[in-house]
């Protein structure tokens, strides 16, 4: 299974913001352009392992977290993202998401 670069980028951005760093600061720390770094966070550019290790060291997060969303080995790597999204939803939005999920899983 190929990595989901968009999700990896979102996790990088989330950790960068937690560390109160700007994209400019991160780009400088990994010796790259701001435009390139921005594309990493949006998933428009594939990140290589070397860069991922550099970023994980700077943000003090395991490489595994960026790839799986957890520091533990886990197949359901999107669980954290779904939980976070649902925590921000209204009850009406949660009900809608539940109905969509039921429709999607009917064909599986």
Secondary structure, DSSP 4 states (H G I P E B T S, - for coil): ----HHHHHHHHHHHHHHTT--HHHHHHHTTS-HHHHHHHHHTSSPPPHHHHHHHHHHHT--HHHHHHSSSS--S-TTHHHHHHHHHTS-HHHHHHHHHHHHHHHHT-
